[in-house]
């Protein structure tokens, strides 16, 4: 099983469920990583954090400027 890693990993607060970063093997794409660093989803090449915000909001999540993803309370 291949392990996909984030290119960068922010310091996560206790309430974070994950973070958005570029994949180290596909730096042209953003991906959602779980808090433990495992890959959850890879997004289209033209996606940005701004274009992902509505889809994440519809799923009950927010993403801050550093790419940290939290559940909406």
C-alpha positions in Angstrom: 0.0 0.0 0.0 1.4 3.3 -1.1 1.5 6.1 1.5 0.8 9.6 0.3 2.4 12.4 2.3 1.7 16.1 2.6 4.3 18.5 1.2 3.8 20.7 4.3 2.1 20.0 7.6 0.9 22.8 9.9 0.9 22.6 13.7 -2.7 21.4 14.4 -4.8 22.6 17.3 -6.7 20.0 19.3 -10.0 20.7 17.5 -8.6 20.2 14.0 -9.8 17.2 12.0 -7.3 17.6 9.2 -5.6 20.1 6.9 -5.2 21.0 3.3 -1.8 20.8 1.7 -0.1 19.8 -1.5 0.7 16.1 -2.0 4.5 15.5 -2.0 4.2 13.3 -5.1 1.7 15.5 -6.9 2.6 19.1 -5.9 0.3 20.5 -8.5 -2.8 19.3 -6.5 -4.2 20.2 -3.2 -5.3 17.3 -0.9 -7.2 16.9 2.3 -5.2 15.1 5.0 -6.6 13.7 8.2 -5.1 15.0 11.5 -2.8 11.9 11.6 -1.3 12.9 8.2 -3.0 10.2 6.1 -4.6 11.2 2.8 -8.3 11.6 2.7 -9.1 13.3 -0.7 -7.2 14.7 -3.6 -8.7 17.6 -5.5 -8.8 18.8 -9.1 -5.7 20.6 -10.4 -7.6 23.9 -10.6 -8.9 23.8 -7.0 -7.8 26.3 -4.4 -8.6 26.7 -0.7 -11.1 29.4 -1.7 -12.9 27.2 -4.2 -13.0 24.3 -1.7 -14.6 26.3 1.1 -18.2 25.9 -0.2 -17.9 22.1 -0.5 -16.3 21.8 2.9 -19.0 24.1 4.4 -21.7 21.9 2.9 -20.1 19.0 4.6 -20.0 20.8 8.0 -16.4 21.9 7.9 -14.4 25.1 7.9 -10.9 25.8 6.6 -8.8 28.6 7.8 -6.0 30.6 6.0 -3.4 28.0 7.0 -5.5 25.2 5.6 -6.5 23.7 9.0 -9.9 22.0 8.7 -12.4 21.9 11.6 -15.9 20.7 12.1 -18.5 23.4 12.5 -19.9 23.4 16.0 
